[in-house]
Amino acid sequence: GFGTHNPAFQRWANVDSQQLPLWSLMIQIATKRDLTQHELDAYDIPFPNEKYKAASRVMPQLVPVTKQHGGWEENAGAIRRVFSKWKKPFLTIFGTKDPITRGGEKKWQTLVPGAKGQDHRLLRAGHF
């Protein structure tokens, strides 16, 4: 988040999301417990063949994570405009085993006034 370059995210956006034949493989890798076959099937059933995966193959590359991306400044500006003034309670819950967002809680807790004094949590969890 906040425009930082994250190698794990870049690998997912540019390699994994483009090559994995089944989404359940990616979900299982990013989950800290073994999912049941029924749970894994739930991630694959909406995509019976490659033509159904077109949008989910493109979406990761549209996430504005660097200043070179067309939507980065708009996103960063929105984060600053909205969340730097957010005084309502703002709770962060992040996973310590998530290679994509690990450490992001510190940025949100610093940026958002409503995060001060909240019971923030760090869970022994992956991305999903």
C-alpha positions as CSV (number, residue, x, y, z in Angstrom):
1,G,0.0,0.0,0.0
2,F,0.8,3.7,-0.3
3,G,2.7,3.1,-3.5
4,T,5.5,1.0,-2.1
5,H,6.9,-1.7,-4.3
6,N,6.2,-5.1,-2.9
7,P,8.0,-8.0,-4.7
8,A,5.5,-10.5,-3.5
9,F,2.6,-8.5,-5.0
10,Q,4.5,-7.9,-8.2
11,R,5.1,-11.6,-8.6
12,W,1.4,-12.3,-8.0
13,A,0.3,-9.6,-10.4
14,N,2.7,-10.3,-13.2
15,V,3.4,-14.0,-13.0
16,D,1.2,-16.1,-10.7
17,S,-2.1,-14.6,-11.6
18,Q,-1.2,-15.0,-15.3
19,Q,0.0,-18.7,-15.1
20,L,-1.9,-20.6,-12.4
21,P,-4.4,-23.0,-14.0
22,L,-6.6,-23.0,-10.9
23,W,-7.3,-20.1,-8.5
24,S,-7.5,-22.6,-5.6
25,L,-3.7,-23.2,-5.9
26,M,-3.0,-19.5,-5.1
27,I,-5.6,-19.4,-2.3
28,Q,-4.1,-22.5,-0.7
29,I,-0.5,-21.1,-0.9
30,A,-1.7,-17.8,0.8
31,T,-3.7,-19.6,3.5
32,K,-2.1,-20.8,6.7
33,R,-4.3,-23.9,7.1
34,D,-5.1,-26.7,4.7
35,L,-8.4,-26.0,3.0
36,T,-10.8,-28.8,2.4
37,Q,-11.4,-30.0,-1.2
38,H,-14.9,-28.4,-1.0
39,E,-13.4,-25.1,0.0
40,L,-10.8,-25.3,-2.8
41,D,-13.5,-26.2,-5.3
42,A,-15.5,-23.0,-4.3
43,Y,-12.6,-20.9,-5.7
44,D,-12.4,-22.8,-9.0
45,I,-16.1,-23.5,-9.9
46,P,-16.8,-19.9,-11.1
47,F,-14.0,-20.3,-13.6
48,P,-14.8,-23.5,-15.6
49,N,-12.3,-22.6,-18.3
50,E,-9.8,-20.0,-19.3
51,K,-12.3,-17.6,-21.0
52,Y,-14.0,-17.1,-17.6
53,K,-10.6,-16.0,-16.1
54,A,-10.0,-13.0,-18.4
55,A,-11.0,-10.3,-15.9
56,S,-9.2,-11.9,-13.0
57,R,-6.1,-12.2,-15.1
58,V,-6.1,-8.5,-16.0
59,M,-7.3,-7.0,-12.6
60,P,-4.0,-7.6,-10.8
61,Q,-2.1,-5.6,-13.3
62,L,-4.5,-2.6,-12.9
63,V,-3.7,-2.1,-9.2
64,P,-1.8,1.2,-9.0
65,V,1.3,0.3,-6.8
66,T,3.9,2.6,-8.4
67,K,4.0,6.2,-9.4
68,Q,4.3,5.0,-13.0
69,H,0.8,3.5,-13.0
70,G,-1.9,5.9,-14.3
71,G,-4.1,5.7,-11.2
72,W,-1.4,5.9,-8.6
73,E,-1.6,9.6,-7.8
74,E,-5.4,9.6,-7.8
75,N,-5.3,6.7,-5.3
76,A,-2.6,8.2,-3.1
77,G,-4.4,11.5,-3.1
78,A,-7.7,9.9,-2.1
79,I,-6.0,8.1,0.7
80,R,-4.5,11.3,2.0
81,R,-7.6,13.4,1.5
82,V,-10.0,10.9,3.1
83,F,-8.1,8.9,5.7
84,S,-5.8,11.6,7.0
85,K,-9.0,13.3,8.3
86,W,-10.9,10.2,9.4
87,K,-11.8,10.6,13.0
88,K,-14.2,7.8,13.4
89,P,-12.9,4.6,15.0
90,F,-10.5,2.8,12.6
91,L,-9.4,-0.7,13.5
92,T,-6.6,-2.5,11.7
93,I,-6.3,-6.3,11.6
94,F,-3.3,-7.7,9.6
95,G,-1.7,-11.1,9.2
96,T,1.9,-11.5,10.3
97,K,2.4,-14.2,7.6
98,D,1.0,-12.1,4.7
99,P,3.8,-11.3,2.2
100,I,1.5,-8.7,0.5
101,T,0.3,-6.5,3.3
102,R,2.6,-7.4,6.2
103,G,3.6,-4.2,8.0
104,G,0.8,-2.1,6.4
105,E,-0.9,-1.7,9.8
106,K,1.8,0.7,10.9
107,K,1.1,3.0,7.9
108,W,-2.7,3.0,8.5
109,Q,-2.3,3.5,12.3
110,T,0.0,6.5,11.7
111,L,-2.1,8.1,8.9
112,V,-5.6,7.7,10.3
113,P,-6.5,9.9,13.4
114,G,-9.3,7.5,14.3
115,A,-6.8,4.6,14.6
116,K,-5.3,6.1,17.7
117,G,-6.2,4.2,20.9
118,Q,-7.9,1.3,19.1
119,D,-7.4,-2.3,19.9
120,H,-5.5,-3.2,16.7
121,R,-4.7,-6.8,16.0
122,L,-1.9,-8.8,14.4
123,L,-3.0,-12.3,13.6
124,R,-0.9,-15.3,12.8
125,A,-2.5,-15.4,9.4
126,G,-1.8,-15.2,5.7
127,H,-3.5,-13.1,3.1
128,F,-6.8,-15.1,3.1
